[in-house]
Amino acid sequence: MPSHQSISDIEIVNAPWNKELTISEAVYEGGFKMLRVRIKEGKRYTDLELDPATAAHMAKLIGDWAKANEDLGASPEGHGA
């Protein structure tokens, strides 16, 4: 994978079960951009980089799921609607 020119954090989200999601924009040579989701679980990190089409598809899936399950209330650690 080519190295990035810059990474700009967009937001940090605290998720259930003590996970932290850092949403960032990674810019590569030539201006190519990816949305980076970094999942922190204790000392472990997992990076997922998405192109715009994949990010849009996932956003729709996540939004549809959240809407279908909004009546479930708060998550195990109080994160919820």
N, C-alpha and C positions, 0 to 999 in steps of 0.2 A: 504494500500500500504506500502511495507517495506520502511524503511528510506534508503537514499542513503549514500554511503561512500564518494563520491566526485562529484562535478559538475565543469566542465571546459567550460568556454565560448569559442565558436568558432568564432562567429561574431555577431555584432549588425547591423540590417538593418533598416533604416528609410523608412517607407512605407507611401503611400498616406493617407490623412485624419488624419495626426498627430498621426499615430500609430508607435510604435517601436517594432521590433521583435528581441528578443535575442535568438540565436541558440546556444545550449549547448549540451554537452555530460554528461549524468548522469550515474554514475557507482554505482551499488548496490552490496550488499553482494554476494560473490561468483563470482564476475566479470561480472555479467549481465549488459549490457549496453543498454541505451535508448537514442534516440535523443529527446531533449526537445526544444520545441518552446514556448517561453513565449511572449505573445502579451500584450503590455502595451497600454491602451487607457485611457489617463488622469490618474486618480488614480486607475483605475481598471486593474487587471492582470488576464490573462487566460493562464494556462499551458496545453500544449498538449504534451504527451510523446508517441513516436513512436518506435516500434521495427524495425530492419533493413529491413524486407520485406515490411512493411507498408511505411517506409520512401522511399524506392526505388520505390514503386508503385506511391506514391504521387509525387516524383520527376519527373517521366515520365509524369504523368498527367499535372503537372505544366509546364514542358518543352514543351509538345505538344501544350498546350493552348497558351503559350507565342509565339511560332513559328507561330501558326495560326493567331495571332493577332498583330504581330510585325509591321504591316503597320499602326497601329493606332497611333503611335507616343508616345509622353510623357503623363504621368499621370496628374491628376489635379494639383499636386504640383511640376511638373517638373521632377518626377522620371520616367525614361524611357530609351529606347534604344538610 
